[in-house]
Amino acid sequence: MALVLALISAAYRDRWPDRLIRGYTQIGAALPTFLFGLLALQYFVVGAGVGQVLSGGALSMALLPALIIGVDRAAGWTQLLRASLIDAMNSGYAHVSRARGARRRRTLLVHALPNAALPFLTAIGVSIGALLGGSPIIEELFTWPGLGSFTLSALTARDFPVIQAFVLISALLYTTASLLIDLAALALDPRLREVRT
């Protein structure tokens, strides 16, 4: 979602799609995840009748909580990628590409995006911890019987083995995500493969 919104925002810079997306990112970056969850419960579940207030654990009921977490995280990621894309589009190689006859869309996707993706990927890797930390609150709001709400119950019951298991799983997920993002950065930027001595 952040990738698509940032590409649209950079492609239509200072026009109405960009202004609309920037408005969303400003609001999304300012509001906490639980407030998004409460608003979704009020307007979608109670008001529009989409979903249920009490989740029975069906996989179809996980769509709205996952969407809330995604919308919240995507706001900050969109801001970062948009800024990186605009910097890349104003760089020398982008001007040379357009001077050689490349269309603006090709310059954006082929030349600017790979160079702008590195800070974006790093931000995603760093945000894995925030995703894991924010999910128990959303699970409690939507009464989703997930790992986060199970850990929250273990915290109130002082069930230390469950808490230790959650910390271990979180650390493994964070480390794996960081490794995958480092490998993706190596694939995107060959200059990072050079060994400096």
PAKOLVO-667032 format. One record per residue (C-alpha): residue number from 1; residue in one letter; z, y, x. Coordinates in Angstrom, 3 decimals, always signed. Each point is the difference from the previous one (the first is absolute). Example, Ala and Ser with C-alpha at 12.3 -4.5 7.8 and 13.67 -1.06 7.14 Angstrom:
REM PAKOLVO-667032
{seq->1; type->A; c3->+7.800; c2->-4.500; c1->+12.300} .
{seq->2; type->S; c3->-0.660; c2->+3.440; c1->+1.370} .
END
This chain:
REM PAKOLVO-667032
{seq->1; type->M; c3->+0.000; c2->+0.000; c1->+0.000} .
{seq->2; type->A; c3->+0.911; c2->+2.416; c1->+2.807} .
{seq->3; type->L; c3->-3.219; c2->-0.819; c1->+1.856} .
{seq->4; type->V; c3->-2.215; c2->+0.689; c1->-3.021} .
{seq->5; type->L; c3->+1.832; c2->+3.184; c1->-0.998} .
{seq->6; type->A; c3->-0.047; c2->+1.371; c1->+3.553} .
{seq->7; type->L; c3->-3.733; c2->-0.692; c1->+0.361} .
{seq->8; type->I; c3->-0.753; c2->+1.747; c1->-3.299} .
{seq->9; type->S; c3->+2.265; c2->+2.911; c1->+0.913} .
{seq->10; type->A; c3->-1.601; c2->+0.448; c1->+3.422} .
{seq->11; type->A; c3->-3.526; c2->-0.356; c1->-1.390} .
{seq->12; type->Y; c3->+0.580; c2->+2.663; c1->-2.672} .
{seq->13; type->R; c3->+2.221; c2->+2.290; c1->+2.044} .
{seq->14; type->D; c3->+1.171; c2->+3.130; c1->-1.862} .
{seq->15; type->R; c3->-1.739; c2->-1.077; c1->-3.213} .
{seq->16; type->W; c3->+1.572; c2->-1.284; c1->-3.205} .
{seq->17; type->P; c3->+0.361; c2->-3.695; c1->+1.039} .
{seq->18; type->D; c3->+1.774; c2->+1.100; c1->+3.170} .
{seq->19; type->R; c3->+2.290; c2->+2.365; c1->-1.917} .
{seq->20; type->L; c3->+0.852; c2->-2.704; c1->-2.531} .
{seq->21; type->I; c3->+0.795; c2->-2.552; c1->+2.711} .
{seq->22; type->R; c3->+2.033; c2->+2.527; c1->+1.986} .
{seq->23; type->G; c3->+2.005; c2->+0.779; c1->-3.149} .
{seq->24; type->Y; c3->+0.755; c2->-3.708; c1->-0.444} .
{seq->25; type->T; c3->+1.021; c2->-0.388; c1->+3.655} .
{seq->26; type->Q; c3->+2.309; c2->+3.014; c1->-0.144} .
{seq->27; type->I; c3->+1.762; c2->-1.309; c1->-3.105} .
{seq->28; type->G; c3->-0.005; c2->-3.588; c1->+1.254} .
{seq->29; type->A; c3->+1.469; c2->+0.904; c1->+3.381} .
{seq->30; type->A; c3->+2.732; c2->+2.120; c1->-1.610} .
{seq->31; type->L; c3->+1.212; c2->-2.428; c1->-2.679} .
{seq->32; type->P; c3->+2.108; c2->-3.046; c1->+0.931} .
{seq->33; type->T; c3->-1.132; c2->-3.499; c1->-0.950} .
{seq->34; type->F; c3->+2.700; c2->-0.563; c1->-2.608} .
{seq->35; type->L; c3->-1.063; c2->+3.157; c1->-1.870} .
{seq->36; type->F; c3->-3.573; c2->-1.360; c1->-0.188} .
{seq->37; type->G; c3->+1.520; c2->-3.204; c1->-1.372} .
{seq->38; type->L; c3->+2.044; c2->+1.808; c1->-2.641} .
{seq->39; type->L; c3->-3.020; c2->+2.053; c1->-1.102} .
{seq->40; type->A; c3->-2.133; c2->-3.152; c1->-0.202} .
{seq->41; type->L; c3->+2.664; c2->-1.715; c1->-2.105} .
{seq->42; type->Q; c3->+0.254; c2->+2.990; c1->-2.333} .
{seq->43; type->Y; c3->-3.702; c2->+0.720; c1->-0.516} .
{seq->44; type->F; c3->-1.795; c2->-3.309; c1->+0.593} .
{seq->45; type->V; c3->+2.463; c2->-2.702; c1->-1.037} .
{seq->46; type->V; c3->+2.023; c2->+1.760; c1->-2.736} .
{seq->47; type->G; c3->-2.553; c2->+2.631; c1->-1.089} .
{seq->48; type->A; c3->-3.339; c2->-1.825; c1->+0.258} .
{seq->49; type->G; c3->+1.316; c2->-3.552; c1->-0.331} .
{seq->50; type->V; c3->-1.616; c2->-1.200; c1->+3.241} .
{seq->51; type->G; c3->+2.210; c2->-2.696; c1->+1.529} .
{seq->52; type->Q; c3->+3.581; c2->-0.889; c1->-0.825} .
{seq->53; type->V; c3->+3.345; c2->+1.621; c1->+0.702} .
{seq->54; type->L; c3->+1.596; c2->-3.350; c1->+0.833} .
{seq->55; type->S; c3->-2.190; c2->-2.075; c1->+2.281} .
{seq->56; type->G; c3->-0.060; c2->-3.738; c1->-0.426} .
{seq->57; type->G; c3->-1.275; c2->-0.619; c1->+3.517} .
{seq->58; type->A; c3->-3.656; c2->-0.479; c1->-0.965} .
{seq->59; type->L; c3->-2.464; c2->+1.066; c1->+2.689} .
{seq->60; type->S; c3->-1.800; c2->+2.309; c1->-2.446} .
{seq->61; type->M; c3->+3.209; c2->+2.034; c1->-0.301} .
{seq->62; type->A; c3->-0.072; c2->+0.760; c1->+3.748} .
{seq->63; type->L; c3->-3.075; c2->+2.226; c1->-0.300} .
{seq->64; type->L; c3->+1.769; c2->+3.176; c1->-1.132} .
{seq->65; type->P; c3->+2.857; c2->-0.143; c1->+2.573} .
{seq->66; type->A; c3->-2.497; c2->-0.740; c1->+2.786} .
{seq->67; type->L; c3->-2.181; c2->+2.871; c1->-1.178} .
{seq->68; type->I; c3->+2.991; c2->+2.372; c1->+0.037} .
{seq->69; type->I; c3->+0.869; c2->-0.926; c1->+3.593} .
{seq->70; type->G; c3->-3.668; c2->+0.300; c1->+1.007} .
{seq->71; type->V; c3->-0.509; c2->+3.391; c1->-1.657} .
{seq->72; type->D; c3->+3.119; c2->+1.341; c1->+1.690} .
{seq->73; type->R; c3->-1.007; c2->-1.161; c1->+3.492} .
{seq->74; type->A; c3->-3.674; c2->+0.906; c1->-0.412} .
{seq->75; type->A; c3->+0.797; c2->+3.702; c1->-0.430} .
{seq->76; type->G; c3->+1.252; c2->+0.476; c1->+3.556} .
{seq->77; type->W; c3->-2.638; c2->-2.285; c1->+1.481} .
{seq->78; type->T; c3->-2.750; c2->+1.933; c1->-1.790} .
{seq->79; type->Q; c3->+1.233; c2->+3.303; c1->+1.432} .
{seq->80; type->L; c3->+0.039; c2->-1.405; c1->+3.526} .
{seq->81; type->L; c3->-3.432; c2->-1.633; c1->-0.183} .
{seq->82; type->R; c3->-1.583; c2->+3.046; c1->-1.644} .
{seq->83; type->A; c3->+1.260; c2->+2.267; c1->+2.784} .
{seq->84; type->S; c3->-1.241; c2->-2.444; c1->+2.666} .
{seq->85; type->L; c3->-3.409; c2->-0.298; c1->-1.691} .
{seq->86; type->I; c3->-0.420; c2->+3.774; c1->-0.196} .
{seq->87; type->D; c3->+0.909; c2->+0.311; c1->+3.698} .
{seq->88; type->A; c3->-2.502; c2->-2.734; c1->+0.838} .
{seq->89; type->M; c3->-2.728; c2->+1.654; c1->-2.097} .
{seq->90; type->N; c3->+0.523; c2->+3.252; c1->+1.933} .
{seq->91; type->S; c3->-0.220; c2->-1.718; c1->+3.389} .
{seq->92; type->G; c3->-2.915; c2->+0.127; c1->+2.404} .
{seq->93; type->Y; c3->-1.293; c2->-3.521; c1->-0.628} .
{seq->94; type->A; c3->-0.180; c2->+0.673; c1->-3.756} .
{seq->95; type->H; c3->-2.002; c2->+3.203; c1->+0.622} .
{seq->96; type->V; c3->-2.353; c2->-1.903; c1->+2.326} .
{seq->97; type->S; c3->-0.405; c2->-2.744; c1->-2.588} .
{seq->98; type->R; c3->-0.957; c2->+2.513; c1->-2.695} .
{seq->99; type->A; c3->-2.299; c2->+1.849; c1->+2.421} .
{seq->100; type->R; c3->-1.844; c2->-3.262; c1->+0.623} .
{seq->101; type->G; c3->-0.711; c2->-0.280; c1->-3.733} .
{seq->102; type->A; c3->+2.826; c2->-2.257; c1->-1.219} .
{seq->103; type->R; c3->+1.094; c2->+0.617; c1->-3.556} .
{seq->104; type->R; c3->+3.504; c2->+1.314; c1->-0.593} .
{seq->105; type->R; c3->+1.078; c2->-3.261; c1->-1.652} .
{seq->106; type->R; c3->-1.140; c2->-2.045; c1->+3.006} .
{seq->107; type->T; c3->+1.781; c2->+2.357; c1->+2.391} .
{seq->108; type->L; c3->+3.164; c2->-0.319; c1->-2.074} .
{seq->109; type->L; c3->-0.047; c2->-3.799; c1->-0.263} .
{seq->110; type->V; c3->-1.503; c2->-1.045; c1->+3.336} .
{seq->111; type->H; c3->+1.242; c2->+2.649; c1->+2.434} .
{seq->112; type->A; c3->+3.033; c2->+1.755; c1->-1.495} .
{seq->113; type->L; c3->+1.782; c2->-2.880; c1->-1.755} .
{seq->114; type->P; c3->+0.476; c2->-2.327; c1->+3.011} .
{seq->115; type->N; c3->+1.406; c2->+2.877; c1->+2.055} .
{seq->116; type->A; c3->+2.244; c2->+1.253; c1->-2.815} .
{seq->117; type->A; c3->+1.274; c2->-3.474; c1->-0.890} .
{seq->118; type->L; c3->+2.369; c2->-0.411; c1->+2.967} .
{seq->119; type->P; c3->+2.748; c2->+2.396; c1->-1.190} .
{seq->120; type->F; c3->-0.488; c2->-1.336; c1->-3.537} .
{seq->121; type->L; c3->+0.559; c2->-3.592; c1->+1.120} .
{seq->122; type->T; c3->+3.048; c2->+1.024; c1->+2.013} .
{seq->123; type->A; c3->+1.479; c2->+1.737; c1->-3.047} .
{seq->124; type->I; c3->-0.532; c2->-3.147; c1->-2.067} .
{seq->125; type->G; c3->+1.766; c2->-2.085; c1->+2.646} .
{seq->126; type->V; c3->+2.959; c2->+2.371; c1->+0.138} .
{seq->127; type->S; c3->+0.196; c2->+0.101; c1->-3.813} .
{seq->128; type->I; c3->+0.441; c2->-3.761; c1->-0.345} .
{seq->129; type->G; c3->+3.752; c2->+0.502; c1->+0.374} .
{seq->130; type->A; c3->-0.007; c2->+2.651; c1->-2.738} .
{seq->131; type->L; c3->-1.953; c2->-2.349; c1->-2.274} .
{seq->132; type->L; c3->+2.568; c2->-2.723; c1->+0.502} .
{seq->133; type->G; c3->+2.851; c2->+2.451; c1->-0.506} .
{seq->134; type->G; c3->-1.457; c2->+1.543; c1->-3.171} .
{seq->135; type->S; c3->-0.905; c2->-3.214; c1->-1.757} .
{seq->136; type->P; c3->+3.563; c2->-1.017; c1->-1.059} .
{seq->137; type->I; c3->+0.393; c2->+3.242; c1->-1.977} .
{seq->138; type->I; c3->-3.301; c2->-0.510; c1->-1.837} .
{seq->139; type->E; c3->+0.834; c2->-3.660; c1->-0.627} .
{seq->140; type->E; c3->+3.314; c2->+1.016; c1->-1.540} .
{seq->141; type->L; c3->-1.700; c2->+2.640; c1->-2.185} .
{seq->142; type->F; c3->-2.574; c2->-2.472; c1->-1.298} .
{seq->143; type->T; c3->+2.473; c2->-2.953; c1->-0.022} .
{seq->144; type->W; c3->-2.413; c2->-1.931; c1->+2.189} .
{seq->145; type->P; c3->+1.686; c2->-3.102; c1->+1.492} .
{seq->146; type->G; c3->-1.273; c2->+0.601; c1->+3.521} .
{seq->147; type->L; c3->+1.363; c2->-0.155; c1->+3.510} .
{seq->148; type->G; c3->+1.233; c2->+3.593; c1->-0.133} .
{seq->149; type->S; c3->+2.090; c2->-0.367; c1->-3.153} .
{seq->150; type->F; c3->+1.299; c2->-3.342; c1->+1.275} .
{seq->151; type->T; c3->+1.125; c2->+1.726; c1->+3.212} .
{seq->152; type->L; c3->+1.568; c2->+2.858; c1->-1.963} .
{seq->153; type->S; c3->+2.012; c2->-2.544; c1->-2.005} .
{seq->154; type->A; c3->+1.005; c2->-1.673; c1->+3.268} .
{seq->155; type->L; c3->+1.193; c2->+3.359; c1->+1.355} .
{seq->156; type->T; c3->+2.282; c2->+0.587; c1->-2.981} .
{seq->157; type->A; c3->+1.297; c2->-3.593; c1->+0.232} .
{seq->158; type->R; c3->+0.385; c2->+0.248; c1->+3.826} .
{seq->159; type->D; c3->-2.149; c2->-3.091; c1->+0.481} .
{seq->160; type->F; c3->-0.566; c2->+0.411; c1->+3.738} .
{seq->161; type->P; c3->-2.426; c2->-2.910; c1->+0.588} .
{seq->162; type->V; c3->-2.427; c2->+1.459; c1->-2.568} .
{seq->163; type->I; c3->+0.322; c2->+3.460; c1->+1.541} .
{seq->164; type->Q; c3->-0.636; c2->-1.400; c1->+3.482} .
{seq->165; type->A; c3->-3.029; c2->-1.928; c1->-1.282} .
{seq->166; type->F; c3->-1.413; c2->+3.191; c1->-1.568} .
{seq->167; type->V; c3->+0.479; c2->+1.904; c1->+3.278} .
{seq->168; type->L; c3->-1.708; c2->-2.833; c1->+1.902} .
{seq->169; type->I; c3->-2.946; c2->-0.110; c1->-2.445} .
{seq->170; type->S; c3->-0.323; c2->+3.795; c1->+0.135} .
{seq->171; type->A; c3->-0.011; c2->-0.028; c1->+3.804} .
{seq->172; type->L; c3->-2.634; c2->-2.752; c1->+0.079} .
{seq->173; type->L; c3->-2.222; c2->+1.832; c1->-2.484} .
{seq->174; type->Y; c3->+0.389; c2->+3.290; c1->+1.878} .
{seq->175; type->T; c3->-0.806; c2->-1.627; c1->+3.353} .
{seq->176; type->T; c3->-2.990; c2->-1.890; c1->-1.407} .
{seq->177; type->A; c3->-1.364; c2->+3.144; c1->-1.651} .
{seq->178; type->S; c3->+0.422; c2->+1.980; c1->+3.225} .
{seq->179; type->L; c3->-1.838; c2->-2.702; c1->+1.957} .
{seq->180; type->L; c3->-2.870; c2->-0.108; c1->-2.503} .
{seq->181; type->I; c3->-0.322; c2->+3.790; c1->+0.059} .
{seq->182; type->D; c3->-0.030; c2->+0.043; c1->+3.804} .
{seq->183; type->L; c3->-2.759; c2->-2.632; c1->-0.016} .
{seq->184; type->A; c3->-1.969; c2->+2.015; c1->-2.566} .
{seq->185; type->A; c3->+0.389; c2->+3.109; c1->+2.174} .
{seq->186; type->L; c3->-1.346; c2->-1.948; c1->+3.000} .
{seq->187; type->A; c3->-2.986; c2->-1.121; c1->-2.070} .
{seq->188; type->L; c3->-0.714; c2->+3.545; c1->-1.223} .
{seq->189; type->D; c3->+0.415; c2->+1.826; c1->+3.311} .
{seq->190; type->P; c3->-1.325; c2->-1.808; c1->+3.090} .
{seq->191; type->R; c3->+1.599; c2->+2.639; c1->+2.250} .
{seq->192; type->L; c3->+3.408; c2->-1.535; c1->-0.772} .
{seq->193; type->R; c3->-1.126; c2->-3.239; c1->+1.664} .
{seq->194; type->E; c3->-0.237; c2->+1.644; c1->+3.403} .
{seq->195; type->V; c3->+2.853; c2->-1.022; c1->+2.231} .
{seq->196; type->R; c3->+1.428; c2->+3.011; c1->+1.802} .
{seq->197; type->T; c3->+1.839; c2->-0.579; c1->+3.254} .
END
